Amino acid sequence: MAILLFADHDNAALSEATAKTLTAATQIGGDVDILIAGKGAAAVADEAAKLAGVRSVLLAEGDALEQRLAEPTAALIVALAGDYDTILAPATTTGKNVLPRVAALLDVMQISEVIEVVSADTFKRPIYAGNAIEVVQSSEAKKVLTVRTAGFAAAAADASAPVKTVEAGSEGAELSRFVENILSISDRPELSSAKIIVSGGRALGSEEKFQAVLNPVADKLGAAVGASRAAVDAGYAPNDFQVGQTGKVVAPDLYVACGISGAIQHLAGMKDSKIIVAINTDEEAPIFQVADYGLVGDLFDVLPQLESQL
């Protein structure tokens, strides 16, 4: 059995999500090749080659692949698919953009958001906002998967696999074009890979209070800042701060939920955190049902006291 892992990267560095997806790939069993599609990404390929469990790294470079748009990238993966039984990618923005197109072109069913590998053809994935776990057995000749990386440890970087160059091709390049990336710039850790996250909800009341109350605590902890959908919809925080079913799925070592009631949509994005701390004035808030530590109190009193003690 051969497995192709479509890597997530920015042409400069490999994302941790790729190393975690590799762990899922090795649990499926078989020889694993990592595909690096991009431009000027030789350093990324070298980084991927160091991951344990990799047979080889395939490096495809070209103008059409620089931003890993779905159309040319999917065409590349389909061209390589003949040599593989399973194709998978982390369930990041890029993976969730490219692999559904790959599955459609191969005329197979995609299995999305895999959280556990049961066997080479059987996988577990959450449904109903994580309130139920579905066990899916695939009879497809080729399996296409996206992996929710929160449940997998990153593969070790203690190997040395060969890097092979593959022809990028130009199919699909005319179907879409990259315009620009508009990204939030922050000195804090990236939300999806942060070890500590401090999240705020609608109870913070305004963007000014959100920043004034949460940021000092996050700075002292070296934490990323997150937000509930209610806080994002109210304009207190940008969209890329959102944690939950329609935001980012995170599993930090410590998740501090401040003024977040704990709707199932939010819990779906953070309930795999190692330790959950909840601060809320409502002792009946659902967040306390999943919290390891709960504090019933006014966050405007609690957080400044916490910040002063750090």
KOLROMAR-838053 format. One line per field, with one value per residue (C-alpha): x, y, z. Coordinates in Angstrom, 3 decimals, always signed. Example, Ala and Ser with C-alpha at 12.3 -4.5 7.8 and 13.67 -1.06 7.14 Angstrom:
REM residues 2
xx: [+12.300:+13.670]
yy: [-4.500:-1.060]
zz: [+7.800:+7.140]
REM end
This chain:
REM residues 310
xx: [+0.000:+1.306:+0.107:+0.477:+0.408:-0.261:+1.761:+0.633:+3.317:+3.981:+6.933:+9.290:+8.443:+6.441:+3.385:+3.116:-0.185:+1.758:+3.848:+0.674:-1.028:+2.026:+1.332:-2.174:-0.703:+1.711:-1.196:-2.959:+0.119:+2.227:+4.889:+4.279:+5.409:+4.990:+4.091:+5.463:+3.673:+4.814:+7.475:+10.917:+10.027:+13.239:+13.821:+10.340:+11.101:+14.314:+12.359:+9.765:+12.521:+13.615:+10.259:+10.231:+8.199:+8.631:+9.720:+10.383:+9.478:+8.076:+8.865:+6.750:+7.451:+5.940:+4.214:+0.789:+1.534:+2.974:-0.292:-1.521:-4.783:-7.228:-7.371:-3.687:-2.823:-5.655:-4.589:-1.066:-2.300:-4.605:-1.694:+0.279:-2.684:-2.143:+0.709:-1.213:-4.033:-4.649:-4.323:-4.594:-3.960:-4.405:-7.847:-6.418:-7.729:-5.524:-6.273:-10.014:-9.800:-7.790:-8.789:-12.542:-11.617:-9.192:-11.942:-14.367:-11.852:-11.128:-14.880:-14.504:-16.040:-13.907:-13.784:-13.390:-12.030:-10.660:-9.869:-8.861:-7.551:-9.225:-7.709:-6.513:-10.091:-11.974:-11.884:-13.652:-14.901:-17.110:-20.649:-23.371:-20.817:-18.799:-21.711:-21.458:-18.568:-19.190:-17.250:-16.773:-15.539:-14.543:-14.703:-13.237:-10.252:-8.562:-9.245:-9.167:-8.994:-8.592:-7.249:-8.213:-4.742:-5.737:-5.909:-2.495:+1.026:+3.596:+5.994:+9.587:+12.174:+14.993:+15.163:+16.563:+14.371:+15.295:+13.806:+12.587:+11.554:+8.303:+6.890:+4.446:+2.454:+0.114:-3.313:-5.974:-3.804:-6.138:-9.210:-8.342:-5.843:-4.386:-5.169:-3.750:-3.474:-4.820:-3.418:-3.425:+0.107:+0.790:+3.751:+1.670:+1.678:-0.493:-3.886:-4.015:-0.652:-0.523:+0.138:-1.878:-4.986:-6.963:-10.404:-13.074:-16.803:-19.601:-19.523:-16.462:-18.795:-16.600:-13.449:-11.671:-12.496:-11.645:-8.132:-7.657:-8.695:-7.493:-4.271:-2.298:-3.061:-2.208:+1.062:+2.081:+1.280:+2.815:-0.594:-2.593:-5.891:-9.114:-12.766:-16.212:-18.362:-20.587:-17.578:-16.453:-19.952:-20.201:-16.955:-14.892:-12.297:-11.261:-12.511:-9.185:-9.532:-12.693:-12.607:-15.413:-17.311:-17.183:-13.784:-10.562:-10.285:-7.634:-6.219:-3.752:-2.252:-4.265:-7.474:-8.849:-12.458:-13.437:-17.090:-17.923:-21.164:-20.121:-22.503:-21.935:-20.565:-17.757:-17.123:-16.634:-13.531:-11.801:-13.051:-9.939:-7.779:-5.644:-6.805:-9.830:-10.319:-13.670:-14.446:-18.115:-20.644:-23.314:-22.673:-25.105:-23.163:-22.542:-18.815:-18.457:-19.520:-16.322:-14.012:-11.321:-11.328:-14.203:-14.384:-17.740:-16.949:-16.761:-13.985:-13.346:-12.312:-10.712:-8.468:-6.722:-6.033:-4.691:-2.502:-1.062:-0.092:+1.678]
yy: [+0.000:+3.451:+6.720:+10.273:+13.090:+16.556:+18.878:+22.174:+24.910:+28.523:+27.907:+28.723:+26.305:+23.135:+23.453:+21.340:+20.054:+18.104:+16.306:+15.406:+14.149:+11.978:+10.230:+9.397:+8.182:+5.811:+4.400:+3.517:+1.527:+1.483:+3.574:+7.310:+9.919:+13.630:+15.992:+19.526:+21.667:+25.274:+27.616:+28.129:+25.416:+23.349:+24.194:+22.867:+19.625:+19.231:+19.790:+17.184:+14.692:+14.694:+13.426:+9.856:+7.393:+9.078:+6.968:+9.955:+13.589:+14.697:+18.317:+19.995:+23.650:+26.163:+29.530:+27.862:+26.068:+28.990:+29.626:+26.021:+26.991:+24.107:+23.711:+23.259:+21.519:+19.000:+18.293:+17.552:+15.199:+13.357:+12.910:+11.235:+9.299:+6.177:+5.081:+5.474:+3.751:+6.608:+10.371:+12.551:+16.072:+18.002:+19.581:+23.080:+25.787:+24.497:+20.818:+21.421:+23.485:+21.030:+17.497:+17.696:+18.565:+15.640:+13.301:+14.608:+14.180:+10.626:+9.985:+8.722:+9.644:+11.846:+11.124:+14.467:+15.493:+12.087:+12.026:+8.362:+5.621:+2.308:+0.358:+0.938:+1.364:+2.424:+5.844:+7.883:+11.428:+13.801:+14.692:+16.892:+19.447:+16.724:+15.326:+11.983:+10.071:+8.347:+5.223:+5.138:+2.111:+2.901:+0.429:+2.896:+1.761:+5.031:+6.703:+10.493:+11.827:+15.075:+14.721:+16.803:+17.055:+17.917:+14.233:+13.232:+13.864:+15.321:+12.839:+13.040:+14.781:+12.246:+10.719:+11.475:+10.583:+11.291:+14.315:+13.707:+16.382:+15.788:+17.615:+20.290:+20.660:+23.547:+21.902:+23.904:+27.007:+29.047:+28.328:+30.568:+33.221:+34.469:+38.085:+38.755:+37.511:+39.805:+38.422:+39.565:+40.199:+39.289:+38.540:+35.910:+32.193:+31.065:+29.991:+26.501:+25.429:+27.437:+25.562:+28.100:+29.964:+32.673:+33.075:+35.690:+35.745:+38.222:+39.090:+41.274:+43.884:+45.699:+45.429:+47.840:+45.779:+42.563:+43.821:+45.608:+42.624:+39.577:+40.804:+41.452:+37.940:+36.386:+38.340:+37.158:+33.527:+33.667:+32.604:+33.012:+34.897:+33.248:+34.217:+32.690:+33.189:+35.569:+37.797:+37.706:+38.446:+41.375:+42.792:+42.353:+40.162:+39.360:+36.255:+34.436:+34.454:+32.341:+28.950:+26.494:+24.478:+27.296:+28.543:+26.813:+23.506:+23.696:+21.368:+23.361:+22.273:+25.039:+26.733:+29.624:+30.477:+33.942:+34.962:+32.096:+30.250:+27.040:+26.557:+23.211:+25.013:+26.472:+23.259:+21.424:+23.518:+23.274:+20.351:+18.285:+20.791:+19.119:+21.482:+23.788:+26.711:+28.529:+31.961:+32.944:+34.720:+32.100:+28.970:+27.073:+27.873:+24.742:+25.533:+24.333:+20.820:+20.377:+22.548:+20.990:+24.135:+26.593:+29.998:+31.694:+35.374:+38.607:+38.321:+42.075:+41.431:+38.022:+38.628:+41.766:+39.901:+36.941:+39.187:+40.860:+37.470:+36.213]
zz: [+0.000:-0.940:+0.558:-0.790:+1.772:+0.353:+2.582:+4.074:+3.912:+2.906:+0.549:+3.421:+6.224:+6.705:+8.936:+12.076:+10.689:+8.055:+10.674:+12.569:+9.413:+8.762:+12.067:+10.806:+7.514:+9.257:+11.286:+8.028:+7.084:+3.949:+2.273:+2.665:+0.139:+0.902:-1.936:-1.697:-4.300:-4.489:-5.807:-4.287:-1.783:-1.763:+1.906:+2.732:+0.919:+2.901:+6.113:+5.122:+4.277:+7.919:+9.195:+10.452:+8.392:+5.007:+2.025:-0.245:-0.797:-4.160:-5.011:-7.698:-8.383:-10.777:-11.011:-11.009:-7.737:-5.770:-3.896:-4.134:-5.801:-6.006:-9.793:-10.752:-7.474:-7.805:-11.401:-10.170:-7.442:-9.846:-12.254:-9.457:-8.021:-10.101:-7.846:-4.572:-2.706:-0.245:-0.639:+2.430:+3.670:+6.900:+7.280:+6.953:+4.633:+1.818:+2.363:+2.549:-0.649:-2.743:-1.745:-2.482:-6.054:-6.142:-4.905:-7.521:-10.346:-9.163:-8.738:-5.181:-1.829:+0.406:+4.135:+5.891:+9.287:+10.310:+14.037:+14.404:+12.145:+12.965:+10.075:+6.532:+5.302:+8.446:+10.088:+12.752:+12.179:+14.188:+13.115:+14.642:+15.854:+17.528:+19.551:+17.760:+16.227:+12.909:+11.949:+8.174:+6.250:+2.678:-0.183:-2.674:-4.722:-3.805:-0.484:-0.158:+3.410:+5.269:+8.797:+11.810:+13.292:+16.867:+17.772:+16.425:+17.708:+15.331:+13.729:+14.883:+12.717:+12.885:+9.406:+5.966:+2.999:-0.632:-2.400:-5.951:-8.445:-10.336:-13.321:-12.218:-15.422:-16.194:-16.333:-14.512:-14.177:-16.383:-14.253:-11.300:-10.288:-7.037:-6.179:-2.704:+0.854:+3.540:+6.769:+10.362:+11.597:+15.208:+17.437:+19.233:+18.346:+15.453:+16.780:+15.241:+16.685:+19.946:+23.186:+25.211:+24.038:+25.823:+24.220:+24.754:+24.156:+23.712:+27.438:+26.820:+25.353:+22.815:+20.730:+23.063:+26.163:+24.317:+23.662:+26.981:+29.122:+27.153:+25.583:+28.807:+30.072:+26.711:+26.584:+30.044:+29.155:+25.681:+24.408:+21.230:+21.410:+20.264:+20.178:+20.028:+16.947:+18.904:+19.653:+16.027:+14.697:+17.115:+15.713:+18.879:+17.133:+13.533:+11.725:+11.990:+15.799:+15.683:+17.394:+16.746:+14.196:+11.630:+12.798:+13.772:+15.588:+18.296:+20.939:+23.054:+26.350:+28.055:+26.859:+28.910:+27.993:+29.221:+29.056:+26.684:+27.427:+25.683:+22.749:+21.006:+17.947:+20.070:+21.994:+18.695:+18.113:+21.508:+23.580:+22.786:+24.705:+27.387:+30.170:+29.909:+32.287:+32.199:+33.656:+33.566:+35.771:+34.983:+37.027:+34.776:+31.591:+29.456:+29.287:+32.889:+31.821:+29.788:+31.902:+34.077:+36.221:+36.495:+38.123:+38.608:+38.577:+36.612:+34.036:+34.327:+37.933:+37.495:+34.476:+35.805:+39.052:+37.109:+34.973:+38.060:+39.514:+36.403]
REM end
